[in-house]
Amino acid sequence: MKKSILFLFIYVGLANINFAQDITSSNNPLKHSLGLGLNLSTNGIGIQLAHSILKNGKLVARLEGRYYFIDINNQETYINQIKMQVNGFIKRGSIGVLLDYHPFKNPFKISAGFSILLNEVSNLVKRKDSLQVGNIMISPDEMGSISLNYNVQPSPYFGVGYGNAIPKKRIGITAEIGFYYTNIPKINYKTNGMLEPVNLSNVTANGVFFGDYYNFPFLPVYNLGLNIRLGKINRKMYLD
């Protein structure tokens, strides 16, 4: 993750250097424009750098990074109506390159790209209370535990939205809905102790246990962005 964040900062720095060189080398309005954005999405919070590929602003490239992490500490859940306790974490995020295409003379856009998804879940589940069998008291540690984890592979992205990553004015807002094609992630689990015979395919558990897991090959994403245009803008950049 640290290497990914470092890569983003290096990319932004190089882009700003090129941007400054374009200003000093020409007195004309910029043929290409840059925008910086803050994203709030269902798959994490992050930043993006946008660059206009075409002079009319119809095709825009975006480099973005998002991240979200939450610890799960002694969270209660139920498996087959038995009270259990969960510890672990849920991580969401992505690092990707996207293209926005504006087919009409308005901010509507069609987006596509490819992302490295950082989504991962790791949980350790134990019985919350001791179990009494006759005169024998069995502790949660003696009962055993269930460990579960999964992650997803790099995935293509498709979406539609409204708004410009490089706004006409200094500041703009974008809204976007899309999905990653992830295939169905494989859950890896291990049981020990008296729980070793448990087959998770035959048990039911609420969302705390499976956390971020989804059982279909698409991960939907909703995104709201606050974007800032960097530098001047070519008056012909956008079609009214």
Secondary structure, DSSP 8 states (H G I E B T S, - for coil): -HHHHHHHHHHHHHHHHHHHHHHHH-SS--SS-EEEEEEEETTEEEEEEEEE-STTSSEEEEEEEEEEEEEEEEEEEEETTEEEEEEEEEEEEEEEEEEEE--SSSSEEEEEEEEEE--EEEEEEEESS-EEETTEEE-HHHH-EEEEEEE---EEEEEEEES-SS-SSSEEEEEEEEEEE------EEEE-GGGTT--GGG--B-HHHHTT--SSSEEEEEEEEEEEEES---TTSS--
